[in-house]
Structures are given as structure tokens and as C-alpha cells.
Amino acid sequence: MTRISWKVAVRLLAFVAMALQTTAWAVGGAGNGTAAAPFGTIQAAANVAGAGDLVLVAPGVYRESVRISHSGTAQAPIVFSSQKTGAAVVSGAEPVGPFLPNPLGVGWTATLPAFVSSQGQGEQCFAAGTRMIEARWPYTSPQALSSPAFAVVGAVVSDSKISGSPDPKLQLHQAVIKVSDLPAGDWQGAGIRLLLGNGYQQVTGQVLASASGQLTISYPTRLGDIVTTYSQFFLFGSAAAFTQAGEWLLDGQNLLLRAPGDASPAGVDIECKQRDFAFDLSGQSYVTLEGFGIFAASVTTDNAAQQIRTGSSIAAASNIVLDQLTVNTPNSIRDLSGDPYTQWTNDSGVVLSGSDNLLSNSSIGNAEGNGVSLAGVGNRVLYNLISDSDQAGCECAAVSTGYNGGGIRTYNLGEEIGYNTLQRSGRALLEISSLGTSSSAPSRIHHNLMSSAVLQTYDNGAIYDFQFALVTFQDGLEVDHNRISASPVGIYLDNLTSGFIVHHNIITSPGEPFLTDGAIIINGATKHLIANNTIYPEWPFIYGILDSENTTDSGVVIRNNIQRGVSLVGAAAVADHNLFWDGVAGSSTDPDFTSVADANFALLAHSQAINAGVAVPGVTNDTRPGSQAVVGNLPDLGAIEFGDTSWIPSAAGDVTAPTVILTTPSDGATYVEGQTVLASFSCSDNAGGSGIARCSGTSRNRGGVGTSSPGTWTFSVVAVDFAGNTSTTVHSYTVTASTASVASVSSKLLRRSRAALLRLFQG
């Protein structure tokens, strides 16, 4: 296709706009917005653009927060467009400098302007467009922030409640902990990011005092969980952790920095975050943003989205289209000292709030909180790539519908999340606890390619739903035609969930260390229909479908599924026409998949699963696009009807191997015999790739690394995508002899159910 110049493009679009009796505004100069004299800022165009107008933005970096102040109409939307996709970048960062040599030691110093965030976000700095690390121990590289390194508490000397919590829902504790491998130095005043109890959420505390191998810390807790032996943590924001090139440290407004390679920052583009949003469309309707790059900031359709909603209150924004955006590092989360359920789960990342808004064909990466916060009615998230979300390990996800508890919730109804690739998240990929549905406004989660969830915490799944009480009507909510891999639990329908229709999903799950294992977990649930799924736990001892508390499961129906291994469900559940494979090729229960090794679960012609199912209304007679027609007299078992793989994305043309990041054990590390070391690794595929089929390590992610005897050990991680491309990373480490033995970590990290936590919360 022949490219046309910027000026020619502006003149052509201006001609079209005149023919339609609208206006074309140009941005990228220093004039009055005409083609000959473009505006210098996007905000200048936003101030004057009205219904039907086009704002065309030239390539460049625009350091501003644009407040859209007018609405379009259904017949004449306002369109803001990058002249070339991704070339007009709206940045939330500002250059920092000049830098002077640090008079007290290594690195360089500069004054950092105060970042005043309306959301409580924290500082964040970049070198040449790549995020730098706030000084931390153990060190984690910028590329590994989704699966970071953690230290492990060796023993808890004391722990007690203290006064001073600013939030009445929280308790403040003070503890003395032993850390055998704590580096020498003064850690007083450092921040501590800590997984409490069973490690399903992180909190931020402070180091009050330090001594050799010992820390005195304070930390908040809501549900009664406290620090324990084997709790995981890292320290940050301390001079004692300022040991690596590419790190920064903040002392008041004094920025201490070591540029990558310990080069002089004068030769590096150093920037730090100064704005929450690149675009704010609060209250507007019929506005389109297309083709922009967004850096160190986000986009919101409702800048009051952080307010917890009651009843059916929704934002005024409607019919907003966000298309072909590239959003890099939308949020910065340093503070996890507030209520873990409300502090970040409602308004971090791209906020799509209101009614009938659309986010499509966009890429969102490196989000410390949500990739997308969803709230309202009739919003759609379609055909996006969302990678490396919830890098802070909070109650967040690639896409989150927000908080739901105590009768207060974010309101969602009639939402659609489909055809997205979601990969690598500290907790869930889809957090749907406030996703409601109805016959007139049905919600649906479908045709998503999901991998590598729950990289930093425990007790969660790629798709997760938890109900404090029955305040969100979810009967009939569909979860269908999704492929979920490399996540410890695929679909987790936790406490008091009810009425989901889970069908035609393919789930390959490695299970979760230290917890009761299941590829699909239902807990205290009622009325779920789980039909025509293919469930392949990677380890033989993992349940396919599990009620983790083996309750009554009133109204639960499990039908037409193929799964490796067995299920464990309550006595009231109905389970029939399922094929339980013993995992042995050629056995009497073998479903004869095309290739288990390649995660190709299409049935071969002689499979006993063909015509072995029964009709399930709304599931086996689904005629919507991307669904399968029954071939033969009866439905087949499993997610793929024989001869029809139309809903499976093609892997043709994918010749690029996936990426493996192995953080722990680090290559060349030294550990002491019996030391507790927990694996941290993740896998991802490239943009446009076929997706991760398997990400397997010597032990499971977040599980124990071998240190039982002195010597040289290796740890390997293998990633396989759906096209059969493979990557392998191997790290060697040394275990030295010890005079003291360490108890087994697996005997200490026991699962506490969400129902038990609920009782603590209510009591």
C-alpha cells in the first residue's frame, strides 16, 4: 500500500470532514489546529472538537493528561486518531535531571518533582522507555516483575496487635522475624511487601528495626492472617538494597539512581511518572480513541471509578470506543497497606466504566494492578492482548470487575469479555466477583486464550469468583470456549457462587503447591452446570473437578466432560456421561486425543468419546458464531466435537519460540542445605503467537526447590506453545552443607479455605 505524507493525509481528511460539514483538527505543530498550522497539544484540539469532528495527531511524544470535554452523537462521534498506529504517544512521565554524582556513595542524584496522584499511585522511573526497579532485596530484574524473587521467613519470634491502624477494618500487627540469609546493613525504614498466612494477597508494611538475621516489622491485616514461618516477602526502598545497576531509590524528593550498566544518566533518557491518565473521558459519550501509544499512564471513562458503588449506580460515560491502543505500564502501586479488597481492584489500569463502551484490538502490558477495570452495563473487552498484569500481587487481574462483599460491590451487568489473549498475572487473569447477568443483559466470557495466572500468590485461578454473600445475580453466566493453561487452577468458583454455565473449555492445569489441587474448583457452590469441557491436569494426583470442602453442591450438574483423573464433589452433585481417563495411553479409558504432548485435544476417529454424550440445552445446541454443531446423532464428550475445530485458533505461521523467565533459583545461586527456596518462573508467547500450551518446571511454580543435600543442582523450565515451538531454560545452583535441619515447607503451608476466612471476616 502506498503511504501518503502527513500533510497530504490531513488535507484529504479535512476535505472529507468539510463534505460532511464537520471539522478536521490537526495536532503536531504550534498553531491553531489547521492542516497548515497544527495544534501543539491534543488538549487544545479536545477543547474545541465537537460532534462529528476528527482530531488527527502526528507522530511524537505528548506529555499531557487530555480531558475530553465534549461528546459526540451516535451519527457523529468525535474521533481522536493517531496518524500512524502507535506513533503518537501520550506519556505520563517527565524527564528528570540534571543528575549529580552521589556524594555519599554510588549512583547519581537529582530532585524529583512531587507526583500527586488522584488514585494514590506511587513513583515510578524509566530508562530509555524501560521500567527501572525501586531498590529491593531479593533483586528482581525489570523483565521478571510478574514472577519476582521472594525471601522466606525462617521463624517468627513474636507477633502481636498494636494500635495505630488508620482503617477500622484493618488490624495493625508488630512482629519479629528471623531471616537467615538477610544481607548485612541497616534495614530500618525499609518497606516490606509480605504474603500473610496462606499467601493469597500481599500487604505493605514497614521495617521498624533490624539486626543480624532479624527484622522487626509492622504490617496490616484484615482477615486475621498473620506472618508465619515460610511467609514470603521482599524489602524495598532502602539504601541497603541499592546494590544493582538499573535501580532507583527515593529519599523525600531526592532521587538516587544507578542507570543501566552504571552509565552516567546524562547519556540515558531518564523519566519518572507524573500523571495518572493520558486520556480522561469522564461523563462523555460517542468518542473514539484509536491508534495511540499510552506510556506510564492510563485511560479512564470515569475518573471517580475508585468509589465503591452500591445498588445499580453506573458512570455516565457511554459508547466510548478505545481501539488499537498500546498501553505500557498504566499504573504504579507501591502501597498495599489499605483494605486489600478495595484499594486497587476497582480503578487501576484502563478503566472501562459506564455503559456500552468498547476496548478492542489493543495491547496492555506491565500493569502493577489491573490491566482493565470493568464496571457498568453492556461494556465489551474484545480482541486484546493483556500481558503482565497485577505485578504488585494485589486483589487485581488482567480484567477485573471489582470488589464484591458485605453488600457493597462494583456493578456489572451484560458485560462481554471475548477473544482476548491474557497471559501472566500475579493473581487472576479474570476476576469476576462482581459480574452479574440477566436474561435481558447476559454476561459472557468466551474464546479467550489464557495462561500463567497466580504467579505471586496462592488460592486463586485464571478465572476467579468469590461471593461474600449472594448479592450478585450470576445464574446463567456463561464461561465457554476458553483455553486455559499453565495456571494452577483454571476456573475457581469460590464461596457461595451459583448458577454458572461452564462449557466447551480446554483446561490444562499444573495444580497449586501446598493447597488442595483441582483444575476446576467449586467451593460451597450451587446450581453450576459444567458440561463438555476437556480437563487435563498435568500431574496425576490433581483432581479434574474439585469441591475443595466436599460440601453438598446442591443443583451442580457435571456432564459430557473428558478429564484426566477423577473428580471430588459433594453428594448432591449430579455427574453423568463423563469420561475419566486414567492418563495411560491405550488404556480402556483413553479418549484418543490427537496429541496430548502438543495439547491438541481433538478426538481421533475411533475415540470412544464420539456420540457418547447427551443433549444439554443451551450448550450442545448452541448456534452462535464460534460454537460447534453436533456431528452425528449425539453430542461428543469434551470441548471439541469430532471433525469441528472451528473455535480453536490456528497455530499456522507461528514459528517463534515462547519466552521463559526463571527468577528462582537464579543461575549460580548458593543455598544452604535444607533452606526453603520457592520456585518462581513464568512463560509467555509473543504478540500474535499461538499461545502457551505448557509451562513446566522441575517442580511446580511457587513450590519448593530442591536443597536436601549438598552439591550442584539444576532447575529447568520448559515452555511449549500451541504450534509446538519449545523453549527451555536451565539454571544451576549450589547447595552447601548445613549443621541444622529445616522442617518440610509443605507441612507448614496448609490451605485455609475462603469460607473459613469469611467466618473470621464476619465474626
Secondary structure, 3 states (H helix, E strand, C coil): CCCCCHHHHHHHHHHHHHHCCCCEEEECCCCCCCCCCCECCHHHHHHHCCCCCEEEECCEEECCCEECCCCCCCCCCEEEEECCCCCEEEECEEECCCCEECCCCCCEEEECCCCCCCCCCCCCEEECCEECEECEECCCCHHHCCCCCCEECCEEEEEEEECCCCCCCCEEEEEEEECCCCCCCCCCCCEEEEECCCCCCEEEEEEEEEECCEEEEEEEECCCCCCCCCCEEEEECCHHHCCCCCEEEEECCEEEECCHHHCCHHHCCEEEECCCEEEECCCCECEEEECCEEECCEEECCCCCCCCCCCCCCCCCECCEEECCEEECCCCCCCCCCCCCCCCCCCCCEEEEEECCEEECCEEECCCCCCEEEEEECCEEECCEEEEECCCCCCCEEEECCCEECCEECCEECCEEECCEEEEECCEEEECCCEECCCCCCCEEECCEEECCCCCCCCCCCEEECCCCCCCCCCCCEEECCEEECCCCCEEECCCCECCEEECCEEEECCCCCCCCEEEEECCCECCEEECCEEEECCCCCEEEEECCCCCCCCCEEECCEEECCCECCCCCEEECCEEECCCCCCCCCCCEEECCCCEEEECCCCCCCCCCCCCCCCCCCCCCCCCCCCCCCCCCCCCCCCCCCCCCCCCCCCCCCEEEEEECCCCCEEECCCCCECEEEEECCCCCCCEEEEEECCCCCCECCCCCCEEEEEEEEEEECCCCEEEEEEEEEEECCCCCCCCHHHCCCCCCHHHHHHHHHC
